[in-house]
């Protein structure tokens, strides 16, 4: 909604109908009528509807004393809703403004709101604001300001301020067209007829919050909601109907997700109302939203079938039961009959076979076939804790994250504990720091299907491809971190990046190259220096390891062809280290990457 900053002349001089329903209202109605007559905006009509008062004609005498300054109607008693409807049916204005007989308008109430309409492109917008709370004698108690509860942008989201108890009916200026399109007040609802109608109208009408306080709302013991015994039950029924009627799209518009809307609504009802049944319903519906959320777990597999089966079993025992498992066989050469047998026994497991192209291509195939709202990744040699998905899903829904990861535990080939890695602290806006330090482990990651459909793994990279994607995602999104171990990462010699200095250094170089070749990420190239220095450190470790091995097996080393290759590799590694250090200092990062890649391609 756009509002012009320049204040034009009051060219929109529409007729506004102020409707005052009254029942036995001689105590306050004069103040209400006088405040309506005192409006600085003069193109108004004031309609007073006597709802069958039983006060020996006192209410009628007060109303008739105003003569033709007001339009007065008398009807049989039917409740506030029926009196308002009578006024609506007889109003001539294009806009409706309700004034309770015990409330008071500030003199500029109508003029100020019409001025706002002048500045809005859409004249069918509902204008509303806060109010001043006064006691029976008119003394000020406090100011109710919706903008102290919700930010302005949320106050202009239709329905949300209503469902957070921030709408006072007398603060509204409503286009009369909505009574024809949506309907009028439900006369069968003695105390909730207002919220019932606002809910229906706000579902189709744009709203605009104005911070000005323009009405005084009287708080006293004679109000209907305090005198009618079944008021709370009526409210429970009304709020429960709201929860059942709202669509998923409406909940998302208000709070980002159905789960977040329902939990926040339950909190609001619990903290601000006695409507326990409606609160319990909101909590129940929130839990059901989580239970109904499908998670797609993608497991790329290449040989090591026994470990892959363990990985699958760790998913099958999850406390969150709504999941699918996508097994992507990346061209395994081992006997996979036991694996395929397990897949056939459980309809939640889908098996895909493809030629060997590396883990990035395998995961991308899984993404393209996933149907869950979220995707969780699990390498075939790693494991989930049984409550991993449940905890991470709830965290993401509560905080409206589209990507999250957790801390994890390192285990050895036999599944024994090695150490804990508290990577879950890495959270929030982590870019560009994530370039030089990315602690996110693959089996800890969960993200929305949409996110990964729009951000696939780089298939031209076989080592470090995961970090490349995490960096890209972090450059555009906030990262959710859970500092709780929810996965186990297996550390195995020779095949695991953690244990292979050569593979680790190549991964670091690949990440650096990925950053430098991206038009946006390359703006942060200085953050890649630490990656290259880490690569040098890993290569130096490899050099020292190979030198120690050579010295302890000198005779065998001289006569064995393989050992000759190792000796050549040690020489290449030493040259590569010197090259990297010199190149970083003298020629910059991009030239260093190019040189390192040429060496690796030629010698490794």
PyMOL commands that set and color helices and strands:
alter all, ss='L'
color gray80, all
select helices_A, chain A and resi 29-37+58-64+67-69+80-90+109-119+146-148+152-155+162-164+169-171+177-181+193-202+224-227+231-245+248-255+258-272+276-291+305-316+337-345+359-369+388-399+423-425+433-436+442-444+449-454+465-474+497-499+501-516+521-552+554-559+561-586+589-603
alter helices_A, ss='H'
color red, helices_A
select strands_A, chain A and resi 16-22+44-51+71-75+95-98+104-105+126-129+131-134+140-144+174-175+207-210+215-218+295-301+323-330+349-354+374-377+383-384+403-411+417-421+446-448+480-490
alter strands_A, ss='S'
color yellow, strands_A
deselect
rebuild
show_as cartoon
